[in-house]
Amino acid sequence: MEFPRIVGHRGAAALAPENTLAGFRAAAKADAGMVELDAKLSADGIVICHHDNELGRTSNGSGPVAAQDFAALRALDAGGWFGPDFAGERIPTLAEALALIAELGMGVNVEIKPCPGRERETAAATVKIVREHWNSAAPFQFSSFKPAALEVALADAPDLPRGYLTDDFKEGWLDDAARLKSVSVNGNFRRYTKERIDAVHAAGMKALAYTVNEPADAARLLADGMDILVTDCPDRLLAL
């Protein structure tokens, strides 16, 4: 399955509030072929789209996400912090997000983003929702920084592609990516060198870099052989 060159980060995080339906619509309007989102569990086991373990940065809530049931999370304003035009935007469920993304004709990278100690539980619930709600032929990928989450994804959905997320390329990163049968290594663009790109390709995987917002960085990475760029600004990079 071919992934598009440009992937919108958390929707299109420079254009609309991240991990919201408005953000996914903004990515589609910017002509992104695929978006990335974060999947996390509420206290009562609902898979939602949310990045942080704590509320507050992207909503008017406070406290740990893992301590809030879905009804409480749903009542929060997840858009007003970004701008008045987005006031009242809600935290969506993963199921709602997948339905909209498919309707918009985009692919999706579902990052399994568990709260501490909920790695396997979050992965299992996320895989279940994807199995039930993603029927699109558009590109799809699970990804995670947590090997335990990718192990569950591999066991429960071996047919769905996985991306190995890494911030710092710690020793053994390529072996771990291969062990988890990843189709890509999704790395911090600041630490992705041409040598690492070449090593990923030699192992039969794609090289994906996050979060690339400056055209000059994008041009350098593409010249070095980078396959996929994740960006807050899909409109900006697609202009390249």
Secondary structure by P-SEA (a helix, b strand, c coil): cccccbbbccccccccccccaaaaaaaaaacccbbbbbbbbccccccccccccccccccccccccccccaaaaaaccccccccccccccccccaaaaaaaaaaacbbbbbcccccccaaaaaaaaaaaaaaaccccccccccccccaaaaaaaaaacccbbbbbbbcccccaaaaaaaaacccccccccccccaaaaaaaaaacbbbbbcccccaaaaaaaaaacccbbbcccaaaaaac
